[in-house]
Amino acid sequence: MTRPIPLAPRPFPDESVRSWIGRVAARYDLSPPALVAQLRDGQAVPVSRLASLDWQEDAALEHLLARATHLDRARIRRLRLVTEDGPKAALWHRPLLAWCPTCACEDIARHGETYERAVWHLGCCAACPTHRLVLADVCPACAYGRVGFQAVAGRQRLVCGLCKQPVDAPALGRETGIPVDLRSRFAFAQCREWTDLALALQAVLLGLTAGSAATGPWQIDVPASRIAVVIRDLAAALLWPELSGPGSMDGQNPCTVARDHVFAILAPRTAYEVLGIIASVLTAVAGRVRLRMPAGQIAGREPSGEVVDLKWFIHRLPATEQQWLKARASGWGPILARVVGDAVDVAEEADRRRATATREQARRDKAWLRHASVKYANDARRRIAARAANRQAVVLKRKQDQASSVVPGHLR
């Protein structure tokens, strides 16, 4: 029987399970695995088992922690946003820590420590809904180090693994010691309309994890259960076309795993860009204002003023991926299936025309080359013959001059 421990802070309503365990462990200057090992009489548990508490029930560990901290086990269960690795796997389980710098600074001011919001775990959470800032994923001071939660003087703090400095207080530049303007560093690069659409789509995805059926401003007749699949497929086609081809339909293909977790493996700023692009495409499909691409953060995509709509999206896919997306759209809903099919058909017709024009241009180039080859060959022969005739004339004149120089002067 586990005896209760004297110091055990209560979890915050929006806190992740692993963050709460970390705050309890910090009171004793322990890591979460070390705390659990102490409660189990020295029997350690894998770190992965503790991390899985945020989405997977573990009756033995939950009972152990609830008894040790005088906490109802149902309260631990309520901290989970996602309870299974099902169709929404693309939305959650970000492997690396991301956090809102302003939230972390406010935590220090209010509580003397910081805690992880459960939504920061979700790959679809690219920005803080409260402060409208892109989530950070590297140390804001040294700009390189990965950050994690550590026990510091009995409290849980965000500490950079490279420069070893807490990053949950107003940051200082490593070189100058001048406070870093976190808002300017993590502010959105896009226009306000783009940001509003990206955050609206993020809110829809976050709502889906909580069981909400809302689809936001996009009335496109897509069932709420399919919204996550639609967004995941569009993101995978945009970023990694090679992962969305026919070969990735095989469940054993490792590409399938990467595609299903497309948002979870993206950096927050890139995820924000992808959310904005997809939201703009869906807005155009719904017949609302179409946005232009004012800036680009996605690797390999330059800033442009192009209108971001379905036509723009489809034209950036190879032919095989266009067909894959058309097949996938058949399960999205009648409206999206029709407009995606029409866009792919238009793109295919444009591709055929370009291919025909390319072949015709190649035929003309080949004919011109044959004609030019004959013409240049004849010109070359004429030039060679002219040079030969000139050389012969020079030789003949030289011989005549030599012959005239040997005649006696009185006979000349």
Secondary structure, DSSP 8 states (H G I E B T S, - for coil): -----S------TTB-HHHHHHHHHHTTT--HHHHHHHHTTT----HHHHHGGGTS--HHHHHHHHHHHT--HHHHHHT-S--SSSGGGGGS--SS--B-HHHHHHHHHHHSS---BGGGGSTT--B-TTT--B-B-S-TTTSS--EEEEEETTEEEEEETTT--B-SSS-B-TTT--B--HHHHHS-SS-HHHHHHHHHHHHHHHHHHTT----TT--S---HHHHHHHHHHHHHHHH-GGGGSGGGGSTT-HHHHHHHTTTTTS-HHHHHHHHHHHHHHHHHHTTS---B-----STT------B-SHHHHHTTS-HHHHHHHHHHHTTT-HHHHHHHHHHHHHHHHHHHHHHHHHHHHHHHHHHHHHHHHHHHHHHHHHHHHHHHHHHHHHHHHHHHHHHHHTS-GGG-
